[in-house]
Amino acid sequence: MPTALVTGASGYVASELVHQLLAAGWAVRGTVRAVDARTDHLVALASALPGSLELVPADLLADGAFDGPVKGCDYVFHVA
């Protein structure tokens, strides 16, 4: 299955996108401000759906913050 990067994964619209991608069996890498209690809903989705999820902290304002997260991804959904 493809790998997708979803920026701003903990947001409302991005969370639904993550849900749909995981349900389709995709590997999802989601960027978030921090992996904390605000991302618990994404972890719960990943454990209930067939796809896989990796959460990566990233700062939209930092140069090069997405260089690492985008590597190896087939698709990028810039929702942040």
Secondary structure, DSSP 8 states (H G I E B T S, - for coil): --EEEEETTTSHHHHHHHHHHHHTT-EEEEEES-SSGGGHHHHHHHHHSSSEEEEEE--TTSTTTTHHHHTT-SEEEE--
